[in-house]
Amino acid sequence: MMNIPFLDLKAINAAYRDELIQAATRVIDSGWYIQGQEVEAFEQEFAAYCGTKYCIGMGNGLDALTLTLRAWKELGKLKEGDEIIVPANTYIATILAITANCLTPVLVEPDLDTYNLSPRLMRQAITPRTKAVMPVHLYGRLAEMPEIMAIAQEHKLLVLEDAAQAHGASLQGRKAGNWGNAAGFSFYPGKNLGALGDAGAVTTNDEELAKTIRALGNYGSHKKYENLYQGVNSRLDEIQAAMLRVKLRHLDREIEARRKVARAYLDGITNPLVELPHWEIEEQHVFHLFVVRCAKRDALQEYLRERGVQTLIHYPVPPHKQKAYAGWNVLDYTVAERIHREVLSLPMGATLDDKSFMIILKSIELFRFQ
């Protein structure tokens, strides 16, 4: 029986092996391993790619979100207890960034078709204590940012995009990371733009915010041995920056390969038991994940596993049902809970070959409730 992995990172990186080795060698031979030329170059290149003025390399995507909120507190734009609107079905990292800053998450049901924050429900959730909104571009689909930004501007809310899964997604010619006041990116190895370890970044057009975030991530220091803030150590590594520079050059091609697989899935899956993702605007979705829904999700996952197809669940337990937030466990978010109960991520990526794809497709088509 053929084994089809959910994601073959070794095969993905093999395509750029020579370039990656050259980049790593360049860093090793430079003798400069922290906050050097590779980080500076990647920040400039990624800012240009997203269309923003500034990019600040971080240790990971969670720090990118956490330190942006922290910077707004330092700048007097947020204070403890302020409410931050966030979709209820996001990965827990989005919520962790809010609570780490002693801010109050206001969980809002997502749109069942897009899995993203519903602008209508966002508007309904706004109170006098609401100071910011964190739309999440889940699975690689850019949230409905024109509507979200209009509402945010009407109510003078800060907007922090969680763009951890949406590198390169765009709408109306404007990329993820260039809609809100700032955006947090993750370059975790499995992302469309993935490092070979942990890495992240913030993009923004706000110079004061960029300087504050950079200082916070460097022990609170804007100048060596002078500390403006009680900061942390969260800096993009020179080696990872060099890896990302190589892969950024190929990102658009990788995205198009993913869209090709997505089109084939959408054309080929006709099983009425499987709900397909909605994809109306080409550039809005970069398919970090291809996520279907099924009322008997666990049965479908086991059926595919028996046929050698590895799938994953993003995510099995919503944040408000996690032990980390035990006080929220009584909350009822029907749509979010249904999504977490039914979603299944199928193999996706540029290295998925035709033979493997046909096995996946045939297996899904033959699935029936047991």
C-alpha positions as CSV (number, residue, x, y, z in Angstrom):
1,M,0.0,0.0,0.0
2,M,1.3,3.4,-0.9
3,N,1.8,5.9,2.0
4,I,0.9,9.5,1.2
5,P,2.2,12.0,3.7
6,F,0.2,15.0,4.6
7,L,3.2,17.2,3.9
8,D,6.6,16.1,2.8
9,L,9.0,18.9,4.0
10,K,12.0,17.0,2.9
11,A,10.8,16.9,-0.6
12,I,9.7,20.6,-0.5
13,N,13.2,21.7,0.6
14,A,15.0,19.3,-1.7
15,A,13.8,21.5,-4.6
16,Y,16.0,24.3,-3.2
17,R,18.7,22.3,-1.6
18,D,21.7,23.8,-3.5
19,E,20.4,27.3,-2.9
20,L,19.8,26.6,0.8
21,I,23.3,25.1,1.2
22,Q,24.8,28.2,-0.5
23,A,22.8,30.5,1.8
24,A,23.8,28.6,5.0
25,T,27.4,28.5,3.9
26,R,27.3,32.3,3.3
27,V,26.1,32.8,6.9
28,I,28.6,30.4,8.4
29,D,31.5,32.0,6.5
30,S,30.4,35.5,7.4
31,G,31.2,35.1,11.1
32,W,28.1,37.2,11.9
33,Y,25.1,35.2,13.3
34,I,22.7,37.6,15.0
35,Q,21.1,40.7,13.6
36,G,23.3,40.8,10.5
37,Q,23.0,41.4,6.8
38,E,20.8,38.4,6.1
39,V,18.1,39.6,8.5
40,E,18.3,43.2,7.2
41,A,18.0,42.0,3.6
42,F,15.1,39.6,4.3
43,E,13.2,42.3,6.2
44,Q,13.5,44.6,3.2
45,E,12.6,41.9,0.7
46,F,9.6,40.7,2.6
47,A,8.3,44.2,3.3
48,A,8.5,44.9,-0.5
49,Y,6.7,41.6,-1.2
50,C,3.9,42.5,1.2
51,G,3.8,46.2,0.1
52,T,4.6,47.6,3.5
53,K,7.2,50.1,4.6
54,Y,8.6,48.0,7.5
55,C,9.2,44.4,8.4
56,I,10.6,43.3,11.8
57,G,12.0,39.8,12.0
58,M,10.9,37.9,15.2
59,G,11.7,34.6,16.8
60,N,8.3,33.1,15.8
61,G,4.8,34.0,14.9
62,L,3.4,34.1,18.4
63,D,6.0,36.7,19.4
64,A,5.0,38.7,16.3
65,L,1.4,39.0,17.6
66,T,2.3,39.3,21.3
67,L,4.9,42.1,20.9
68,T,2.7,44.1,18.5
69,L,0.0,44.3,21.2
70,R,2.6,45.0,23.8
71,A,4.0,47.8,21.7
72,W,0.6,49.4,21.4
73,K,0.4,49.2,25.2
74,E,3.8,50.9,25.5
75,L,2.7,53.6,23.1
76,G,-0.5,54.2,25.1
77,K,-2.9,52.9,22.4
78,L,-4.0,49.9,24.5
79,K,-4.3,49.3,28.2
80,E,-5.0,46.3,30.4
81,G,-8.6,45.1,30.2
82,D,-9.3,46.5,26.7
83,E,-11.3,44.2,24.5
84,I,-9.9,42.6,21.4
85,I,-12.3,41.0,18.9
86,V,-11.0,37.7,17.5
87,P,-12.6,34.7,15.7
88,A,-13.6,31.9,18.0
89,N,-12.2,29.2,15.8
90,T,-8.6,30.4,15.5
91,Y,-5.5,28.5,16.6
92,I,-4.8,29.2,20.3
93,A,-1.7,31.3,19.5
94,T,-4.0,34.2,18.5
95,I,-5.7,34.1,21.9
96,L,-2.4,33.6,23.8
97,A,-1.1,36.9,22.4
98,I,-4.1,38.7,23.7
99,T,-4.1,37.3,27.2
100,A,-0.3,37.5,27.6
101,N,-0.9,41.3,27.5
102,C,-3.7,41.3,30.0
103,L,-6.1,42.2,27.3
104,T,-9.6,40.7,27.0
105,P,-10.4,38.4,24.0
106,V,-13.9,38.8,22.7
107,L,-14.6,35.6,20.8
108,V,-16.8,36.0,17.7
109,E,-18.4,33.2,15.7
110,P,-16.8,32.8,12.2
111,D,-18.5,32.7,8.9
112,L,-19.3,29.0,8.2
113,D,-18.4,29.4,4.4
114,T,-15.1,31.1,4.8
115,Y,-14.0,30.0,8.4
116,N,-12.9,33.6,8.8
117,L,-14.2,36.5,11.0
118,S,-17.7,37.6,10.0
119,P,-17.8,41.4,9.5
120,R,-21.5,41.4,10.5
121,L,-20.8,39.6,13.8
122,M,-17.7,41.7,14.4
123,R,-19.8,44.9,14.3
124,Q,-22.3,43.4,16.7
125,A,-19.5,42.5,19.2
126,I,-18.2,46.1,19.5
127,T,-18.6,47.8,22.9
128,P,-17.2,51.0,24.4
129,R,-14.3,48.8,25.7
130,T,-13.4,47.4,22.2
131,K,-10.0,48.8,21.1
132,A,-8.8,46.4,18.5
133,V,-9.7,43.5,16.2
134,M,-7.5,40.6,15.1
135,P,-8.8,39.0,11.9
136,V,-7.2,35.7,11.1
137,H,-6.6,34.7,7.5
138,L,-7.3,31.1,8.4
139,Y,-6.0,28.2,6.2
140,G,-4.6,30.8,3.7
141,R,-7.8,32.6,2.8
142,L,-7.6,36.4,3.3
143,A,-10.4,37.6,5.6
144,E,-13.0,40.1,4.3
145,M,-10.6,42.9,4.9
146,P,-12.4,45.7,3.0
147,E,-15.4,45.4,5.2
148,I,-13.4,44.7,8.4
149,M,-11.3,47.8,7.8
150,A,-14.3,50.0,7.1
151,I,-15.9,48.9,10.4
152,A,-12.6,49.3,12.3
153,Q,-12.1,52.8,10.9
154,E,-15.7,53.8,11.8
155,H,-15.1,52.7,15.4
156,K,-11.4,53.8,15.6
157,L,-10.2,50.3,16.2
158,L,-6.6,49.1,15.8
159,V,-6.4,46.1,13.3
160,L,-3.7,43.4,13.8
161,E,-3.8,40.8,11.1
162,D,-2.9,37.2,12.1
163,A,-1.4,36.4,8.7
164,A,0.5,33.3,9.9
165,Q,-1.0,31.1,7.1
166,A,-1.6,33.6,4.3
167,H,1.8,34.7,2.9
168,G,1.0,36.1,-0.6
169,A,-2.8,36.1,-0.4
170,S,-4.3,39.3,-1.7
171,L,-7.5,41.2,-2.4
172,Q,-8.1,44.2,-4.6
173,G,-4.3,44.2,-5.3
174,R,-3.4,44.4,-1.6
175,K,-1.6,41.6,0.1
176,A,-2.0,40.1,3.5
177,G,0.1,42.0,5.9
178,N,-0.7,45.4,4.3
179,W,-4.3,45.8,5.4
180,G,-4.3,46.4,9.1
181,N,-2.2,48.7,11.3
182,A,0.2,45.7,11.6
183,A,0.3,42.0,10.8
184,G,2.0,39.0,12.4
185,F,3.5,36.3,10.2
186,S,4.8,32.8,11.1
187,F,7.5,31.1,9.1
188,Y,7.1,27.7,10.8
189,P,8.5,25.0,8.5
190,G,5.1,23.9,7.3
191,K,4.0,27.3,6.2
192,N,3.8,28.3,2.5
193,L,6.9,30.4,3.2
194,G,8.6,28.2,5.8
195,A,12.0,28.4,7.5
196,L,14.0,25.4,8.6
197,G,13.1,26.2,12.2
198,D,11.1,28.8,14.1
199,A,10.8,32.3,12.7
200,G,8.3,35.1,12.4
201,A,7.9,38.7,11.5
202,V,5.7,41.8,11.8
203,T,4.8,44.0,8.9
204,T,3.5,47.6,9.3
205,N,3.5,51.0,7.7
206,D,3.9,52.7,11.2
207,E,7.5,53.8,11.8
208,E,7.0,54.4,15.6
209,L,5.3,51.0,16.0
210,A,8.1,49.3,14.0
211,K,10.8,50.9,16.2
212,T,9.0,49.9,19.4
213,I,8.5,46.3,18.3
214,R,12.1,46.0,17.3
215,A,13.2,47.3,20.7
216,L,10.9,45.0,22.6
217,G,12.2,42.0,20.8
218,N,15.8,43.0,21.5
219,Y,15.7,43.1,25.3
220,G,13.8,46.4,25.2
221,S,16.8,48.1,23.7
222,H,16.9,50.5,20.8
223,K,20.6,51.2,21.4
224,K,23.2,48.8,22.8
225,Y,23.1,48.8,26.6
226,E,20.3,51.3,26.8
227,N,16.9,49.7,27.6
228,L,13.7,51.7,27.1
229,Y,11.4,48.7,28.0
230,Q,11.4,45.5,29.9
231,G,11.8,43.6,26.7
232,V,12.4,40.0,25.6
233,N,14.7,38.2,23.3
234,S,12.9,37.5,20.0
235,R,15.0,38.0,17.0
236,L,15.0,36.4,13.6
237,D,18.1,34.3,13.2
238,E,20.6,35.0,10.5
239,I,20.5,31.4,9.2
240,Q,16.7,31.4,9.1
241,A,16.7,34.7,7.3
242,A,19.0,33.3,4.7
243,M,16.8,30.3,4.2
244,L,13.7,32.5,3.9
245,R,15.4,34.7,1.3
246,V,15.9,31.7,-0.9
247,K,12.3,30.5,-0.5
248,L,10.7,33.9,-0.8
249,R,12.0,34.0,-4.4
250,H,10.0,30.9,-5.2
251,L,6.9,31.7,-3.1
252,D,4.6,32.8,-5.9
253,R,5.3,29.6,-7.9
254,E,4.6,27.5,-4.8
255,I,1.3,29.3,-4.3
256,E,0.3,28.7,-7.9
257,A,1.2,25.0,-7.5
258,R,-1.1,24.8,-4.4
259,R,-3.9,26.5,-6.3
260,K,-3.5,24.0,-9.0
261,V,-4.0,21.1,-6.5
262,A,-6.9,23.0,-4.9
263,R,-8.6,23.3,-8.3
264,A,-8.2,19.6,-8.9
265,Y,-9.7,18.8,-5.5
266,L,-12.6,21.1,-6.1
267,D,-13.3,19.6,-9.6
268,G,-12.7,16.0,-8.5
269,I,-14.5,15.7,-5.2
270,T,-18.2,15.1,-5.8
271,N,-19.0,13.0,-2.7
272,P,-22.0,14.8,-1.2
273,L,-20.8,13.8,2.3
274,V,-17.8,16.1,1.9
275,E,-18.2,19.9,2.1
276,L,-15.6,21.7,0.0
277,P,-14.0,25.1,0.8
278,H,-15.5,28.1,-0.9
279,W,-13.1,29.9,-3.3
280,E,-14.6,32.7,-5.3
281,I,-11.7,35.1,-5.9
282,E,-8.5,33.6,-7.2
283,E,-5.9,35.7,-5.4
284,Q,-7.7,35.7,-2.0
285,H,-6.7,32.1,-1.1
286,V,-3.2,30.7,-1.1
287,F,-4.2,27.2,0.3
288,H,-1.8,26.8,3.2
289,L,-4.3,24.1,4.0
290,F,-7.0,22.4,1.9
291,V,-9.8,21.9,4.5
292,V,-13.0,20.0,3.9
293,R,-15.8,19.3,6.4
294,C,-17.6,16.1,7.0
295,A,-20.3,15.3,9.6
296,K,-18.5,12.0,10.2
297,R,-15.0,13.5,10.1
298,D,-13.3,10.9,12.3
299,A,-14.8,8.0,10.2
300,L,-13.5,9.7,7.0
301,Q,-10.0,10.3,8.5
302,E,-9.8,6.6,9.6
303,Y,-11.0,5.5,6.1
304,L,-8.3,7.5,4.4
305,R,-5.7,6.3,6.9
306,E,-6.5,2.7,6.1
307,R,-5.8,3.5,2.5
308,G,-2.4,5.1,3.2
309,V,-3.6,8.7,3.1
310,Q,-2.4,10.9,6.0
311,T,-4.6,13.8,7.0
312,L,-4.6,16.3,9.9
313,I,-7.2,18.2,11.9
314,H,-6.7,22.0,12.1
315,Y,-7.9,22.2,14.9
316,P,-9.6,19.5,17.0
317,V,-10.3,21.6,20.1
318,P,-11.3,25.3,19.9
319,P,-9.6,27.7,22.3
320,H,-12.6,28.2,24.6
321,K,-12.6,24.4,25.3
322,Q,-8.9,24.2,26.2
323,K,-7.8,23.5,29.7
324,A,-5.6,26.6,29.4
325,Y,-8.8,28.7,29.4
326,A,-10.8,26.5,31.8
327,G,-13.0,29.5,32.8
328,W,-14.3,29.7,29.2
329,N,-15.3,26.0,28.9
330,V,-19.0,26.8,29.7
331,L,-19.1,29.2,26.7
332,D,-21.2,28.2,23.7
333,Y,-19.9,28.9,20.2
334,T,-22.0,26.6,18.0
335,V,-20.5,27.5,14.7
336,A,-16.9,27.3,15.9
337,E,-17.5,24.1,17.7
338,R,-19.1,22.6,14.6
339,I,-16.1,23.6,12.5
340,H,-13.6,22.1,14.9
341,R,-15.7,18.9,15.0
342,E,-16.0,18.5,11.2
343,V,-12.8,19.9,9.5
344,L,-10.2,17.7,7.9
345,S,-7.1,18.9,6.1
346,L,-6.1,16.9,3.0
347,P,-2.6,16.5,1.7
348,M,-1.6,19.8,-0.1
349,G,1.5,21.1,-1.7
350,A,3.7,21.5,-4.7
351,T,5.2,18.0,-4.3
352,L,1.9,16.1,-4.3
353,D,2.2,13.9,-7.4
354,D,-0.6,12.8,-9.8
355,K,-0.6,9.1,-8.6
356,S,-1.0,10.1,-5.0
357,F,-3.6,12.7,-5.8
358,M,-5.7,10.1,-7.7
359,I,-5.6,7.7,-4.7
360,I,-6.8,10.5,-2.4
361,L,-9.5,11.4,-4.8
362,K,-10.7,7.8,-5.4
363,S,-10.7,7.1,-1.6
364,I,-12.8,10.2,-0.8
365,E,-15.3,9.3,-3.6
366,L,-15.7,5.8,-2.3
367,F,-16.3,6.9,1.3
368,R,-19.7,6.2,2.8
369,F,-20.9,6.5,6.4
370,Q,-20.2,3.3,8.3
